[in-house]
Amino acid sequence: MNEEERYLFDLRGYLVIEEVLSPGEVENLNRLIDGQGLPEPQLDTMGARFGGFLGWDEAFCSLLDHERIMPYLKTILGDGFRLDHYYGIYMRAGTEQLRLHGGATPYDPPEFYHYNNGQMFNGLTVVSWNLTATGPGLGGFCAVPGSHKANFPCPDGIRTAHDAHEAVAIPDAPAGSVVIFTEALTHGTVAWSAEFHRRSLLYKYSPGQQSWSAKYAQAPQTVELTARQKLLFERPYFNSRPSLFGDE
């Protein structure tokens, strides 16, 4: 994470990193998803999700600790973070919006943002891999930039207006890009209007000592993980947690 990216993440609560995946890698991941024969996505947001893809192919597991993303996560979460949970989103034209949520007001222990002595501290943090483009005129991720540092709850007027309100941003995120955001950010999803399906893979990480979910993410049994990938499935604890960056 360079100086500009660090500034923008602190300012906005999210960051779009383009060209993390090559067109060939995007095509391969989409092909692997096509091969699962998933049912047509529903028009409600909960019916537009799928899981279990870490067990489908090594290509999905390689995203767990992708070399381009790990330095960002180290800056955002520190060392020793863990995979909290994960799922995929697929939306078709007409899939409804997801309400604005998050914001850590009132304080939400697993979803926080603090800054102290030159270092940021975050709770649950999302890495969203875009296998199709999202943005204005299409739909997908939206947020109230800077709301991760807000001192007051998001007003009902903004929540109701959703992406029609001037405070809500809909960043362009091309296929192959990654959106990283802190769950302390007030964010949601714009209704999908593109003719093509939305496809995003969400990997959610927590600091090593905490878990947002009551159920811990389980390592796939059908794919051989690397030693570092296995560490991401460690249960939550703090003392003597092994480093994810031991070779650095």
PyMOL commands that set and color helices and strands:
alter all, ss='L'
color gray80, all
select helices_A, chain A and resi 3-12+23-34+45-48+53-55+58-61+70-77+147-149+156-164+227-231
alter helices_A, ss='H'
color red, helices_A
select strands_A, chain A and resi 14-17+49-50+82-91+98-101+113-116+119-122+125-130+140-143+178-182+187-190+198-206
alter strands_A, ss='S'
color yellow, strands_A
deselect
rebuild
show_as cartoon
